[in-house]
Amino acid sequence: MRKSLLFIPANHPGMLQNVDIFDADAVIFDLEDGVALTEKDAAKDLLASFFNHFSLKNVEKIVRIHEINDLDIIMSHHIDTICLPKADVLSLKLLDKKLSTLEKKHKLDHQIHIIALIETPESVLNALDIAKQPRVNGILLGAEDLATYLGVKRTLSGIEIEFARNMVIYAAKAMGIDAIDTPFTDTTDLSGLTKDIEHAKTIGMNAKACIHPNQIETVNTLFKPSKEDILYAQKILLAKQQADAQGLGAFSVDGKMVDKPIIDRAIQIINASKE
């Protein structure tokens, strides 16, 4: 289960070399907004070289591409996921086809997933269709670009992105994938970050993107399941074991029927509590 996803500019050799010291669940190697247009070619070459010489364990390796053809240069068996900016249904279908071709060409032993970046009013309104696309296992809200499209200022309260947050959350939950919250851009305001996470978690986000390593600990801590959540998940899984032993197809906990989504959620909570 993802909690923290750290953006790292792909043209920054020092950060690339030290990526394994960060405690993020995932690292997003950025070839888009984090890299100037004049440096994108060099960044792609640097990232390709990095993947050829370094093997990172215990962290999800994500690449935010600038354009789909970036994959011709950076494709590696080390890549777990592609983050697609300004995602829409058509671009996701094209990316799916491109990945299928490259997976065969490079004889990858795993399927590469996609995180769809929701940054435009149209993509907000089409969040569910985006979440339904092949390979998509997470949708990430990009509030800065969205605010520009909306012609509004970003605020600490986040009221201007509340509708977008909810659209992302409902689409993600409907499809059983990750709802990833937009980064908190003031890297010095950990109190503000805490309040932002608490609100995002309350309404259903289960992870958050970070733009600085000093945000990771706060994100990881606050997105971990609570003691109450863990105890209830244990109760559900124990009841399932007992029901299976008795050959029961259905069972209840605290008077509520338990179905597969609830069991899956309990497993996710227990797994997350061990991380």
MARFI-501537 format. One line per 3 residues: number of its first residue (from 1); their letters; for each residue x, y, z of N, C-alpha, C. Coordinates in Angstrom, 3 decimals. Atoms other than C-alpha are relative to their C-alpha. Layout:
N
NUM = A = X Y Z X Y Z X Y Z  ...
REM end
This chain:
275
1 = MRK = 0.848 -1.195 0.000 0.000 0.000 0.000 0.883 1.244 0.000  -0.764 -1.241 0.053 1.441 3.351 -1.049 -0.494 0.980 1.068  0.327 -1.132 -0.869 1.569 6.171 1.462 0.695 1.255 -0.514
4 = SLL = -0.797 -1.150 0.423 4.365 8.477 0.319 0.647 -0.260 -1.353  -0.615 0.078 1.319 5.554 9.159 -3.234 0.836 1.258 -0.190  -0.916 -1.141 0.050 8.611 11.411 -3.578 0.414 0.328 -1.424
7 = FIP = -0.461 -0.477 1.296 9.223 13.463 -6.721 1.486 0.346 0.074  -1.416 -0.332 0.123 12.894 13.658 -7.747 0.285 0.414 -1.444  -0.328 -0.399 1.377 14.062 15.657 -10.811 0.992 -0.981 -0.616
10 = ANH = -0.845 1.018 0.634 15.610 13.170 -13.244 1.315 0.571 -0.516  -1.256 -0.616 0.453 18.334 15.674 -14.157 0.892 0.403 1.167  -0.758 -0.362 -1.203 19.737 15.864 -10.615 0.822 -1.205 0.455
13 = PGM = -0.814 1.190 -0.313 22.632 13.351 -10.293 0.133 -0.274 1.492  -0.169 0.197 -1.438 23.089 13.933 -6.561 -1.200 -0.657 0.647  1.209 0.584 -0.569 19.485 13.132 -5.715 -0.221 -1.419 -0.512
16 = LQN = 0.129 1.355 0.540 19.473 10.112 -8.022 0.888 -0.977 0.758  -0.956 0.881 -0.676 22.545 8.665 -6.319 -0.400 -0.286 1.439  0.376 0.163 -1.405 21.008 9.137 -2.874 -1.444 -0.450 0.188
19 = VDI = 1.415 0.298 -0.074 17.510 7.960 -3.703 -0.306 -1.142 0.966  0.278 1.152 -0.863 17.884 4.765 -1.676 0.041 0.333 1.497  -0.016 -0.353 -1.430 18.329 6.686 1.604 -1.344 0.581 0.449
22 = FDA = 1.297 -0.557 -0.347 14.835 8.176 1.458 -0.951 -1.118 0.404  0.900 1.019 -0.530 12.064 6.343 3.295 -1.380 0.057 -0.655  1.279 -0.052 0.714 9.360 6.922 0.694 -0.373 -1.390 -0.500
25 = DAV = 0.465 1.267 0.562 7.224 4.014 -0.469 0.274 -0.070 -1.492  -0.236 -0.068 1.436 7.735 5.182 -4.043 0.800 1.253 -0.331  -0.729 -1.158 0.513 10.072 7.494 -5.922 -0.473 0.269 -1.421
28 = IFD = 0.431 -0.398 1.342 8.791 9.414 -8.941 1.140 0.767 -0.655  -1.071 -0.653 0.747 11.676 10.193 -11.282 -0.666 0.911 -1.032  0.782 -0.968 0.757 10.424 13.367 -12.915 0.711 0.476 -1.257
31 = LED = -0.483 -0.508 1.279 10.966 14.127 -16.596 -0.889 1.132 -0.519  0.925 -1.008 0.488 8.170 16.673 -16.788 0.247 1.347 0.665  -0.106 -1.353 -0.547 7.635 19.814 -14.670 1.293 0.256 0.764
34 = GVA = -1.218 -0.173 -0.791 10.719 19.188 -12.556 1.254 0.206 -0.824  -1.164 -0.116 0.881 13.014 19.461 -15.595 -0.292 1.048 -1.072  0.161 -1.030 1.020 13.478 22.487 -17.856 -0.042 -0.640 -1.383
37 = LTE = 0.160 0.545 1.350 12.567 21.948 -21.499 1.343 -0.233 -0.679  -1.313 0.109 0.637 16.175 22.499 -22.583 0.843 -1.136 0.580  -0.776 1.038 -0.666 17.373 19.780 -20.192 -0.644 -1.377 -0.084
40 = KDA = 0.739 1.261 -0.012 14.853 17.043 -20.937 0.758 -1.140 -0.682  -0.751 1.050 0.684 17.016 15.118 -23.413 1.121 -0.527 0.883  -1.090 0.412 -0.895 19.952 15.090 -20.994 -0.550 -0.771 1.195
43 = AKD = 0.616 0.686 -1.144 17.620 14.050 -18.170 -0.384 -1.431 -0.364  0.363 1.353 0.449 16.344 11.071 -20.180 1.234 -0.893 -0.088  -1.246 0.777 0.113 19.898 9.950 -20.924 0.542 -0.342 1.383
46 = LLA = -0.499 0.225 -1.358 20.898 10.356 -17.278 -0.824 -1.061 0.710  0.872 0.965 -0.673 17.882 8.401 -16.041 0.202 -1.402 -0.569  -0.251 1.305 0.615 18.490 5.594 -18.547 1.294 -0.599 0.523
49 = SFF = -1.280 0.463 -0.535 22.091 5.365 -17.369 -0.133 -0.426 1.457  0.219 0.327 -1.417 20.970 5.374 -13.742 -0.636 -1.384 0.132  0.663 1.295 -0.073 18.631 2.429 -14.321 0.929 -1.141 -0.437
52 = NHF = -0.942 1.024 0.461 21.430 0.557 -16.097 1.045 -0.356 1.046  -1.099 0.202 -0.938 23.836 0.921 -13.184 -0.427 -0.168 1.458  0.451 0.093 -1.384 21.696 0.974 -10.038 -1.240 -0.876 0.094
55 = SLK = 1.159 0.844 -0.253 19.229 -1.526 -8.626 -0.581 0.380 1.358  0.639 -0.438 -1.235 16.809 -0.131 -6.034 -0.989 -1.039 0.485  0.893 0.982 -0.588 15.021 -2.493 -3.691 -0.903 0.677 1.039
58 = NVE = 0.936 -0.445 -1.038 12.051 -1.985 -1.356 -0.564 1.392 -0.252  0.629 -1.272 0.345 10.823 1.095 -3.206 -0.590 -0.137 -1.401  0.610 0.015 1.323 8.431 1.475 -6.114 0.662 1.063 -0.868
61 = KIV = -0.711 -0.920 0.906 10.176 3.075 -9.087 -0.971 0.468 -1.086  0.976 -0.611 0.891 7.904 5.437 -10.996 0.705 1.064 -0.841  -0.528 -1.061 0.850 8.764 7.677 -13.941 -1.161 0.855 -0.491
64 = RIH = 0.971 -0.910 0.612 6.707 10.753 -14.738 0.588 0.464 -1.327  -0.512 -0.324 1.320 7.207 11.099 -18.458 -0.496 1.381 -0.443  0.428 -1.250 0.621 6.987 14.304 -20.481 -0.879 -0.313 -1.206
67 = EIN = 0.778 0.479 1.126 5.719 12.498 -23.560 0.226 -1.499 -0.142  -0.039 1.455 0.075 5.060 8.876 -24.429 1.291 -0.510 -0.636  -1.217 0.449 0.672 8.102 8.636 -26.704 1.238 0.029 0.902
70 = DLD = -1.101 0.068 -0.976 10.332 9.213 -23.653 0.346 -1.456 0.315  -0.180 1.403 -0.378 9.846 5.500 -23.046 1.000 -0.719 -0.898  -0.959 0.632 0.910 11.962 4.604 -26.083 1.427 0.085 0.533
73 = IIM = -1.344 -0.217 -0.529 14.994 5.946 -24.236 0.163 -0.559 1.404  -0.186 0.320 -1.427 14.337 5.239 -20.570 -0.491 -1.389 0.395  0.583 1.288 -0.377 12.634 1.826 -20.709 1.026 -0.915 0.658
76 = SHH = -0.888 0.868 -0.771 14.152 -0.540 -18.152 -0.846 -0.990 0.785  0.725 0.978 -0.815 13.149 -3.670 -16.271 -0.095 0.448 1.456  0.088 -0.531 -1.359 13.681 -1.595 -13.102 -1.260 0.832 0.214
79 = IDT = 1.163 -0.880 -0.127 10.641 0.582 -13.829 -1.243 -0.812 0.377  1.227 0.657 -0.437 7.487 -0.427 -11.969 -1.247 0.670 -0.565  1.210 -0.764 0.302 5.087 2.339 -12.933 0.361 1.247 -0.813
82 = ICL = -0.121 -1.261 0.722 4.658 5.236 -15.348 -1.060 0.956 0.518  0.935 -1.052 -0.384 3.061 8.472 -14.149 -0.254 0.853 -1.238  0.354 -0.709 1.231 1.199 10.077 -17.050 -0.616 1.348 0.328
85 = PKA = 0.560 -1.332 -0.272 0.697 13.863 -16.796 -1.194 0.318 -0.893  1.202 -0.424 0.730 -2.576 15.446 -17.886 -0.682 -1.185 -0.683  0.548 1.251 0.530 -3.997 11.992 -18.313 -1.449 0.171 -0.445
88 = DVL = 1.378 0.160 0.428 -7.151 11.361 -20.289 -0.134 -1.399 -0.591  0.235 1.375 0.449 -8.730 8.209 -21.693 0.825 -0.321 -1.245  -0.734 0.263 1.234 -7.125 8.535 -25.130 1.487 -0.172 0.257
91 = SLK = -1.441 0.098 -0.258 -3.592 9.161 -23.835 0.337 -1.253 0.796  -0.229 1.226 -0.763 -3.932 6.256 -21.424 -0.059 -1.229 -0.898  0.071 1.119 0.943 -4.960 3.915 -24.226 1.269 -0.061 -0.846
94 = LLD = -1.235 -0.041 0.776 -1.967 5.046 -26.287 1.186 -0.471 0.828  -1.083 0.426 -0.882 0.343 4.553 -23.310 -0.050 -1.504 0.240  0.152 1.452 -0.190 -1.048 1.073 -22.708 0.576 -0.769 -1.193
97 = KKL = -0.510 0.667 1.206 -0.281 0.081 -26.314 1.525 0.125 -0.083  -1.444 -0.222 0.055 3.193 1.605 -26.139 0.721 -0.907 0.996  -0.623 0.843 -1.022 4.008 -0.242 -22.922 -0.040 -1.473 -0.400
100 = STL = 0.097 1.397 0.444 2.776 -3.546 -24.343 1.079 -0.315 -1.028  -1.029 0.186 1.024 5.095 -3.122 -27.320 1.395 -0.062 0.616  -1.339 -0.067 -0.600 8.107 -2.201 -25.191 0.257 -1.155 0.964
103 = EKK = -0.163 1.143 -0.903 7.486 -4.953 -22.638 0.428 -1.237 -0.780  -0.398 1.129 0.843 7.724 -7.502 -25.444 1.405 0.192 -0.545  -1.308 -0.284 0.586 10.727 -5.822 -27.041 1.126 -0.216 1.005
106 = HKL = -1.037 0.102 -1.020 12.677 -5.699 -23.780 -0.128 -1.254 0.859  0.220 1.271 -0.695 11.337 -9.053 -22.556 -0.114 0.199 1.519  0.199 -0.271 -1.424 10.197 -7.634 -19.232 -0.743 -1.153 0.657
109 = DHQ = 0.630 1.106 -0.719 9.149 -10.141 -16.607 -1.173 0.472 0.853  1.131 -0.521 -0.757 6.437 -7.902 -15.185 -0.737 1.032 -0.853  0.775 -1.029 0.698 3.676 -5.599 -16.388 0.190 1.337 0.718
112 = IHI = -0.171 -1.336 -0.563 4.277 -1.895 -15.872 -1.378 0.628 0.229  1.265 -0.639 -0.355 1.455 -0.056 -14.112 0.021 1.481 -0.386  0.128 -1.418 0.318 0.208 3.491 -14.632 -0.664 0.733 1.165
115 = IAL = 0.681 -0.963 -0.861 -0.574 6.342 -12.252 -0.447 1.140 -0.904  0.553 -1.065 0.835 -2.871 8.806 -14.005 -0.021 1.304 0.791  -0.065 -1.292 -0.665 -2.199 12.428 -13.105 -1.171 0.865 -0.472
118 = IET = 1.209 -0.767 0.278 -5.434 14.424 -12.911 0.312 1.476 0.207  -0.453 -1.391 -0.096 -4.604 18.063 -13.713 -0.875 1.000 -0.736  0.845 -0.902 0.778 -7.340 19.509 -15.924 -1.465 -0.160 0.418
121 = PES = 1.427 0.138 -0.323 -11.059 20.225 -15.417 -0.636 -1.197 -0.703  0.566 1.128 0.745 -11.878 17.658 -18.112 0.363 -1.332 0.652  -0.403 1.261 -0.616 -9.852 14.929 -16.408 -0.661 -0.197 1.361
124 = VLN = 0.738 0.116 -1.266 -11.511 15.715 -13.070 -1.387 -0.570 -0.263  1.357 0.448 0.308 -14.939 15.256 -14.639 -0.024 -1.419 -0.560  -0.088 1.346 0.570 -13.758 12.036 -16.335 0.826 -0.951 0.868
127 = ALD = -0.876 0.772 -0.889 -11.949 10.623 -13.306 -0.346 -1.485 0.032  0.382 1.408 -0.071 -13.953 7.394 -13.206 0.416 -0.743 -1.261  -0.418 0.639 1.249 -13.346 6.597 -16.881 1.519 -0.171 -0.045
130 = IAK = -1.459 0.086 -0.063 -9.656 7.316 -16.319 0.422 -1.145 0.922  -0.333 1.049 -0.969 -9.563 5.017 -13.281 -0.290 -1.396 -0.541  0.372 1.298 0.567 -11.103 2.219 -15.372 0.983 -0.504 -1.054
133 = QPR = -0.875 0.380 1.104 -8.312 2.165 -17.955 0.999 -1.091 0.410  -0.960 1.071 -0.295 -5.940 -0.828 -18.226 1.286 0.554 0.609  -1.277 -0.279 -0.674 -2.829 -0.743 -16.034 -0.105 1.062 1.092
136 = VNG = 0.094 -1.081 -0.978 -4.064 2.218 -13.949 -0.263 -0.573 1.385  0.201 0.475 -1.371 -3.604 1.383 -10.268 0.082 1.132 1.016  0.031 -1.155 -0.877 -3.604 4.896 -8.878 -0.301 1.254 -0.808
139 = ILL = 0.196 -1.304 0.627 -4.814 8.388 -9.704 0.468 1.082 0.969  -0.669 -1.032 -0.783 -2.908 11.428 -8.499 -0.544 1.363 -0.398  0.504 -1.339 0.262 -4.400 14.886 -8.173 1.160 0.981 -0.119
142 = GAE = -0.995 -1.053 0.194 -2.214 17.671 -9.577 -0.667 1.352 0.163  0.809 -1.178 -0.302 -3.705 20.706 -7.879 0.581 1.297 -0.544  -0.590 -1.257 0.455 -1.219 23.346 -9.032 -0.431 0.310 -1.438
145 = DLA = 0.427 -0.215 1.376 -1.918 22.906 -12.749 -1.517 0.182 -0.075  1.451 -0.116 0.015 -5.617 22.453 -12.035 -0.437 1.405 0.410  0.344 -1.354 -0.441 -5.766 25.766 -10.167 0.234 1.020 -1.110
148 = TYL = -0.279 -0.892 1.132 -4.193 27.462 -13.177 -1.113 -0.085 -1.034  1.101 0.169 0.946 -6.836 25.989 -15.481 -1.287 0.653 0.522  1.218 -0.553 -0.592 -9.548 27.105 -13.053 0.084 1.513 0.187
151 = GVK = -0.179 -1.431 -0.211 -8.069 30.595 -12.728 -0.178 0.413 1.439  0.126 -0.286 -1.433 -7.968 30.401 -8.929 1.350 -0.145 0.679  -1.221 0.113 -0.783 -5.300 30.712 -6.262 -0.096 -1.202 0.922
154 = RTL = -0.054 1.090 -0.981 -4.211 27.793 -4.131 -0.022 0.597 1.398  0.118 -0.480 -1.375 -5.093 28.228 -0.464 0.398 -1.106 0.970  -0.345 0.992 -1.017 -4.038 26.521 2.752 -1.185 -0.919 0.299
157 = SGI = 1.177 0.816 -0.310 -7.608 25.331 3.315 -0.280 -1.017 -1.104  0.242 0.906 1.114 -7.700 23.730 -0.140 -1.437 -0.035 -0.470  1.420 0.014 0.375 -11.344 24.689 -0.610 -0.193 -0.002 -1.509
160 = EIE = 0.126 -0.104 1.453 -10.697 25.388 -4.294 0.192 -1.339 -0.714  -0.213 1.313 0.619 -9.741 21.737 -4.935 -0.842 -1.095 0.659  0.775 1.010 -0.731 -12.291 20.035 -2.691 -0.813 -0.885 -0.948
163 = FAR = 0.779 0.794 0.961 -14.507 18.969 -5.590 0.911 -0.977 -0.737  -0.934 0.868 0.727 -11.500 17.602 -7.501 0.504 -1.126 0.884  -0.451 1.044 -0.929 -10.245 15.746 -4.447 -1.059 -1.093 0.112
166 = NMV = 1.061 0.988 -0.166 -13.613 14.079 -4.015 -0.214 -0.819 -1.272  0.141 0.743 1.251 -13.858 13.135 -7.691 1.093 -1.061 -0.128  -1.111 0.955 0.042 -10.420 11.496 -7.513 -0.230 -1.136 0.985
169 = IYA = 0.211 1.002 -1.046 -11.281 9.699 -4.294 -1.104 -0.987 -0.404  1.118 0.880 0.337 -14.630 8.344 -5.481 0.338 -0.893 -1.195  -0.393 0.808 1.156 -13.206 7.197 -8.811 0.964 -1.105 0.418
172 = AKA = -0.990 0.980 -0.447 -10.275 5.472 -7.118 -0.643 -1.091 0.847  0.628 0.986 -0.875 -12.387 3.792 -4.468 -0.940 -0.908 -0.774  0.909 0.818 0.818 -14.916 2.628 -7.070 0.748 -1.105 -0.716
175 = MGI = -0.789 0.975 0.750 -12.116 0.815 -8.893 0.998 -0.746 0.889  -0.903 0.700 -0.913 -10.178 -0.331 -5.817 1.468 0.326 -0.223  -1.385 -0.405 0.232 -7.035 1.664 -6.669 0.353 1.158 0.938
178 = DAI = -0.471 -1.041 -0.909 -4.964 4.315 -4.877 -0.515 1.379 -0.379  0.333 -1.420 0.131 -6.271 7.841 -4.368 1.163 0.778 0.609  -1.248 -0.644 -0.435 -3.087 9.930 -4.179 -0.190 1.508 -0.001
181 = DTP = 0.253 -1.428 -0.138 -3.279 13.471 -2.905 1.129 0.842 -0.579  -0.934 -0.957 0.566 -1.568 16.480 -4.437 1.084 0.388 1.008  -1.047 -0.416 -0.935 1.750 17.635 -2.936 -0.381 1.271 0.756
184 = FTD = 0.094 -1.245 -0.773 1.827 20.283 -0.218 1.261 0.784 -0.328  -1.135 -0.643 0.650 4.057 22.891 -1.783 0.919 0.796 0.921  -0.881 -0.713 -0.938 5.407 24.725 1.288 0.806 -1.024 0.783
187 = TTD = -0.811 1.068 -0.595 8.259 22.417 2.239 0.502 0.333 1.400  -0.459 -0.391 -1.341 9.030 24.382 5.433 -1.123 -0.031 1.028  1.164 -0.070 -0.885 5.509 24.257 6.894 -0.518 -1.402 0.313
190 = LSG = 0.422 1.357 -0.337 5.198 20.830 8.507 -1.334 -0.016 0.748  1.306 -0.097 -0.664 2.247 21.999 10.615 -1.103 0.084 -1.042  0.976 -0.092 1.080 0.393 22.980 7.474 -0.127 -1.313 -0.740
193 = LTK = 0.015 1.315 0.648 1.374 19.668 5.889 -0.838 -0.974 0.808  0.753 0.904 -0.874 -0.046 17.808 8.870 -1.498 0.232 -0.134  1.424 -0.317 0.128 -3.385 19.609 8.648 -0.536 -0.415 -1.365
196 = DIE = 0.405 0.361 1.358 -3.509 19.043 4.899 -0.189 -1.509 -0.127  0.102 1.461 0.046 -2.879 15.307 5.293 -1.210 -0.490 0.784  1.112 0.438 -0.834 -5.400 14.938 8.099 -1.329 0.204 -0.704
199 = HAK = 1.238 -0.243 0.746 -8.093 16.511 5.950 -0.117 -0.970 -1.171  0.032 0.888 1.167 -7.147 14.498 2.851 -0.322 -1.431 0.411  0.256 1.370 -0.473 -7.145 11.247 4.830 -1.449 -0.153 0.461
202 = TIG = 1.375 0.045 -0.495 -10.492 12.072 6.437 -1.001 -0.190 -1.124  0.967 0.111 1.096 -12.192 12.395 3.060 0.291 -1.171 -0.929  -0.191 1.248 0.734 -10.588 9.253 1.623 1.296 -0.199 -0.747
205 = MNA = -1.301 0.215 0.624 -7.099 9.845 0.229 0.790 -1.029 0.809  -0.789 0.989 -0.742 -4.747 6.983 1.087 1.505 0.160 -0.204  -1.422 -0.245 0.219 -1.422 8.426 -0.084 0.178 1.458 -0.395
208 = KAC = -0.263 -1.387 0.363 0.280 11.724 -0.815 1.354 0.106 -0.687  -1.264 -0.284 0.668 2.944 12.943 -3.200 0.788 1.020 0.816  -0.899 -0.902 -0.726 5.950 14.735 -1.674 0.956 0.655 -0.993
211 = IHP = -0.968 -0.672 0.860 8.251 17.311 -3.237 1.308 0.277 0.732  -1.237 -0.157 -0.771 10.901 17.270 -0.494 0.112 -1.160 0.976  -0.171 1.130 -0.923 12.402 14.472 1.598 -0.472 0.278 1.418
214 = NQI = 0.411 -0.275 -1.381 11.526 16.306 4.830 -1.508 -0.173 0.215  1.438 0.237 -0.136 7.831 15.637 4.116 -0.336 -1.478 0.179  0.286 1.433 0.061 8.156 11.857 3.951 -0.440 -0.567 1.348
217 = ETV = 0.311 0.578 -1.314 8.138 11.034 7.663 -1.417 0.368 0.443  1.339 -0.441 -0.382 5.010 13.104 8.301 -1.068 -0.732 -0.805  0.960 0.691 0.861 3.196 11.565 5.341 -0.126 -1.466 0.408
220 = NTL = 0.033 1.410 -0.375 4.162 8.008 6.307 -0.705 -0.221 1.331  0.577 0.158 -1.337 3.181 8.486 9.932 -1.504 0.193 -0.013  1.419 -0.329 -0.048 -0.187 10.067 9.295 -0.855 -0.917 -0.871
223 = FKP = 0.780 0.896 0.853 -1.229 7.651 6.554 0.060 -1.450 0.467  0.038 1.354 -0.556 -0.470 4.578 8.644 -1.357 -0.238 0.656  1.289 0.287 -0.631 -3.602 2.831 9.916 0.041 0.285 1.501
226 = SKE = 0.095 -0.243 -1.439 -4.782 3.797 13.395 -0.083 -1.325 0.755  0.108 1.210 -0.827 -4.764 1.317 16.278 -1.404 -0.592 -0.099  1.384 0.465 0.102 -8.545 1.142 16.033 -0.232 -0.740 -1.320
229 = DIL = 0.146 0.644 1.310 -8.360 0.314 12.316 0.661 -1.374 -0.003  -0.734 1.264 -0.035 -5.789 -2.410 12.950 -0.763 -1.054 0.805  0.737 0.938 -0.849 -7.804 -4.009 15.759 -1.252 -0.513 -0.711
232 = YAQ = 1.216 0.421 0.710 -10.966 -4.050 13.642 0.352 -0.908 -1.177  -0.433 0.849 1.121 -9.087 -5.498 10.660 0.359 -1.399 0.506  -0.348 1.303 -0.596 -7.692 -8.265 12.885 -1.265 -0.776 0.360
235 = KIL = 1.273 0.625 -0.386 -11.218 -8.953 14.127 -0.687 -0.600 -1.226  0.621 0.478 1.235 -12.496 -9.307 10.551 0.713 -1.247 -0.522  -0.761 1.131 0.536 -9.696 -11.641 9.493 -0.132 -1.231 0.893
238 = LAK = 0.229 1.119 -0.912 -10.147 -13.793 12.606 -1.379 -0.608 -0.243  1.345 0.486 0.272 -13.873 -14.037 11.914 -0.055 -0.752 -1.328  -0.050 0.695 1.296 -13.106 -15.036 8.323 0.612 -1.390 0.172
241 = QQA = -0.616 1.309 -0.247 -10.800 -17.832 9.508 -1.004 -0.950 0.645  0.988 0.831 -0.691 -13.525 -19.107 11.817 -1.128 -0.402 -0.955  1.060 0.303 0.953 -16.152 -18.890 9.056 0.465 -1.040 -1.018
244 = DAQ = -0.550 0.970 0.952 -13.887 -20.763 6.623 0.081 -1.383 0.627  -0.134 1.281 -0.692 -13.260 -23.478 9.205 -1.347 -0.701 0.162  1.345 0.554 -0.170 -17.018 -23.923 9.636 -0.728 -0.184 -1.330
247 = GLG = 0.609 0.146 1.321 -17.655 -23.902 5.894 -1.096 1.005 -0.281  1.025 -1.017 0.197 -19.702 -20.722 6.073 0.389 0.922 -1.150  -0.286 -0.885 1.124 -19.969 -18.648 2.923 -0.153 1.462 0.358
250 = AFS = 0.228 -1.383 -0.415 -21.144 -15.511 4.720 0.121 0.090 1.516  -0.118 -0.207 -1.447 -20.457 -14.092 8.161 -0.095 1.491 0.291  0.124 -1.399 -0.398 -20.869 -10.883 10.118 0.953 0.300 1.143
253 = VDG = -0.820 -0.491 -1.106 -18.761 -8.823 12.516 -0.700 1.214 0.594  0.704 -1.089 -0.697 -20.418 -6.577 15.087 -1.341 0.308 -0.661  1.323 -0.162 0.570 -23.750 -7.173 13.395 -0.028 0.452 -1.445
256 = KMV = -0.056 -0.451 1.386 -22.547 -6.144 9.940 0.540 -1.115 -0.885  -0.461 1.017 0.937 -22.202 -8.496 6.992 1.346 0.389 -0.588  -1.345 -0.232 0.532 -18.654 -8.870 5.736 0.085 -0.627 -1.389
259 = DKP = -0.162 0.523 1.359 -18.015 -9.203 1.985 1.458 0.168 -0.438  -1.378 0.017 0.489 -14.895 -9.412 -0.167 0.700 1.365 0.105  -0.700 -1.287 -0.123 -14.135 -5.649 -0.348 0.432 0.326 1.427
262 = IID = -0.353 -0.262 -1.403 -14.183 -5.432 3.447 1.171 -0.875 0.434  -1.108 0.898 -0.310 -11.906 -8.453 3.733 1.287 0.502 -0.647  -1.184 -0.533 0.697 -9.542 -7.002 1.129 0.544 1.231 0.711
265 = RAI = -0.419 -1.209 -0.719 -9.468 -3.705 3.012 0.697 -0.371 1.311  -0.618 0.446 -1.250 -8.675 -5.532 6.256 1.419 -0.512 -0.248  -1.330 0.501 0.355 -5.752 -7.291 4.566 0.942 1.160 -0.302
268 = QII = -0.812 -1.177 0.313 -4.496 -3.945 3.218 0.439 0.719 1.268  -0.319 -0.685 -1.253 -4.648 -2.415 6.690 1.062 -0.747 0.781  -0.991 0.790 -0.718 -2.729 -5.257 8.281 1.364 0.083 -0.690
271 = NAS = -1.269 -0.107 0.742 -0.098 -5.159 5.538 0.640 1.375 0.198  -0.515 -1.352 -0.168 0.231 -1.390 5.857 0.548 0.224 1.392  -0.460 -0.177 -1.382 0.636 -1.647 9.626 1.368 -0.628 0.241
274 = KE = -1.291 0.664 -0.149 3.713 -3.839 9.132 1.130 0.767 -0.697  -0.996 -0.720 0.782 5.473 -1.366 6.830 0.705 1.066 0.813
REM end
